[in-house]
Amino acid sequence: MTKITNQIRRISEVVSSCDWTFAATDFKQTLASARPDDLIYADPPYAGRHVDYYNSWSEGDEIELASLLKQLPCNFILSTWHSNEFRKNVLIDQNWNNPRFHLLMRQHFYHVGSTEDLRHSMTEALITNFPVHATQSEVDEMEQMAFFEKPVAVV
């Protein structure tokens, strides 16, 4: 079987294993329906990073998302970009500079760009409203699994 077929089968297993709810709605509507036992994972377009999702994501949207996430009755994880060799995401300090939020960073290399000299590494960030128990060195040692790869249990 091809890798994509295996990935689709794995996605089917993951989706079938829990009582998931999928909805195609505006983020404001989705967040308004959050319940205390939910875990929200927000992965918006990266503000200020060529976010041409049909010209639909702005700095104002990013600020509104941050405001709504801060008011949630449940835990959340927000993925965004932190910095690269040229600049820093100023919205992280603006929106998340509070001890109740936790920041986990990891260097990542994008294989996107018209030529190799235009491809640069980026520091990605996960922001949570709950403590992250893995230390940065533990996270740095983890290898990225293939899309929906099933982890192997070590006995």
PLY file of the C-alpha trace (Angstrom):
ply
format ascii 1.0
element vertex 155
property float x
property float y
property float z
element edge 154
property int vertex1
property int vertex2
end_header
0.00 0.00 0.00
1.06 3.55 -0.54
1.97 5.90 2.29
-1.10 8.09 1.66
-3.38 5.05 1.88
-1.80 4.11 5.20
-2.22 7.67 6.45
-5.90 7.75 5.48
-6.47 4.42 7.22
-4.72 5.77 10.35
-6.83 8.96 10.30
-9.93 6.76 10.09
-8.75 4.78 13.14
-8.07 7.96 15.14
-11.38 9.59 14.22
-13.32 6.40 14.99
-11.67 5.86 18.38
-13.29 8.81 20.17
-16.43 10.88 20.22
-15.06 13.75 18.12
-17.05 16.70 16.85
-16.01 18.31 13.58
-17.56 21.57 12.46
-16.90 24.03 9.66
-17.70 27.25 11.51
-16.19 30.60 12.33
-13.68 30.39 15.20
-15.82 32.76 17.31
-18.79 30.41 17.06
-16.66 27.36 17.83
-15.03 28.93 20.89
-18.40 30.16 22.19
-19.54 26.54 22.43
-16.53 25.38 24.52
-17.28 23.43 27.68
-15.12 23.02 30.81
-13.99 19.48 29.91
-12.94 20.39 26.34
-9.41 20.89 25.07
-9.23 23.49 22.30
-6.40 23.33 19.77
-6.20 26.55 17.77
-4.00 26.61 14.67
-4.79 29.89 12.90
-2.85 31.23 9.95
0.34 32.81 11.25
-0.25 36.55 11.58
2.30 38.50 9.60
3.60 35.40 7.80
2.18 35.48 4.25
-1.24 34.43 5.49
-3.10 34.69 2.23
-5.89 32.33 3.25
-8.12 34.13 0.80
-7.10 37.37 2.57
-9.13 36.29 5.57
-6.78 36.49 8.57
-5.60 39.79 10.00
-3.80 41.05 13.07
-7.23 42.03 14.40
-8.40 38.42 14.03
-5.30 37.26 15.90
-5.98 39.69 18.76
-9.65 38.65 18.90
-8.67 34.97 18.97
-6.29 35.65 21.87
-9.02 37.49 23.77
-11.49 34.64 23.28
-8.95 31.95 24.21
-8.19 33.79 27.47
-11.89 33.62 28.41
-12.39 29.91 27.72
-13.74 27.69 30.49
-11.34 24.94 29.38
-7.71 24.31 28.48
-6.32 25.38 25.14
-3.24 24.99 22.95
-2.44 27.70 20.42
0.15 27.09 17.72
1.89 30.09 16.17
5.30 31.30 15.08
7.72 32.83 17.57
10.63 34.14 15.52
13.08 33.65 12.71
16.48 35.13 11.98
14.87 38.31 10.65
12.08 39.16 13.09
9.99 38.20 16.10
6.24 37.72 16.48
5.36 40.81 18.55
1.84 39.49 19.13
3.20 36.84 21.53
4.46 39.49 23.96
1.38 41.61 23.35
-1.15 38.82 23.93
0.53 36.18 26.10
2.91 37.98 28.49
1.30 36.65 31.66
2.48 33.91 34.06
-0.76 31.96 33.64
0.22 31.17 30.04
2.97 28.74 29.11
5.19 28.90 26.04
6.92 25.93 24.44
9.21 26.61 21.48
10.83 24.43 18.85
13.04 25.21 15.87
11.55 24.08 12.56
12.83 24.30 8.99
10.36 25.08 6.24
10.94 23.53 2.86
9.00 26.32 1.17
10.50 29.03 -0.97
11.17 29.57 -4.63
14.88 28.88 -4.17
16.82 27.14 -1.43
18.50 30.37 -0.30
15.01 31.77 0.49
14.21 28.88 2.85
14.96 29.59 6.51
14.36 28.04 9.89
11.58 29.31 12.11
10.96 28.97 15.82
7.46 27.62 16.30
5.52 28.20 19.53
2.80 26.40 21.42
1.01 28.54 23.98
-1.15 26.91 26.65
-3.18 27.95 29.66
-1.99 24.87 31.57
1.51 23.77 32.60
3.51 21.90 29.99
5.29 19.04 31.71
7.89 18.21 29.05
11.09 20.18 29.39
12.41 21.97 26.34
15.35 19.52 26.12
12.92 16.55 26.13
10.91 18.13 23.33
14.08 18.87 21.34
15.00 15.18 21.51
11.64 14.02 20.13
11.48 13.12 16.49
8.54 14.25 14.40
6.36 11.31 13.42
4.91 10.92 9.98
1.40 12.27 9.54
-0.80 10.36 12.03
1.86 7.72 12.56
0.93 5.37 15.37
3.45 5.66 18.23
5.19 2.44 19.17
4.94 1.49 22.83
8.28 0.75 24.46
8.01 -2.15 26.90
0 1
1 2
2 3
3 4
4 5
5 6
6 7
7 8
8 9
9 10
10 11
11 12
12 13
13 14
14 15
15 16
16 17
17 18
18 19
19 20
20 21
21 22
22 23
23 24
24 25
25 26
26 27
27 28
28 29
29 30
30 31
31 32
32 33
33 34
34 35
35 36
36 37
37 38
38 39
39 40
40 41
41 42
42 43
43 44
44 45
45 46
46 47
47 48
48 49
49 50
50 51
51 52
52 53
53 54
54 55
55 56
56 57
57 58
58 59
59 60
60 61
61 62
62 63
63 64
64 65
65 66
66 67
67 68
68 69
69 70
70 71
71 72
72 73
73 74
74 75
75 76
76 77
77 78
78 79
79 80
80 81
81 82
82 83
83 84
84 85
85 86
86 87
87 88
88 89
89 90
90 91
91 92
92 93
93 94
94 95
95 96
96 97
97 98
98 99
99 100
100 101
101 102
102 103
103 104
104 105
105 106
106 107
107 108
108 109
109 110
110 111
111 112
112 113
113 114
114 115
115 116
116 117
117 118
118 119
119 120
120 121
121 122
122 123
123 124
124 125
125 126
126 127
127 128
128 129
129 130
130 131
131 132
132 133
133 134
134 135
135 136
136 137
137 138
138 139
139 140
140 141
141 142
142 143
143 144
144 145
145 146
146 147
147 148
148 149
149 150
150 151
151 152
152 153
153 154
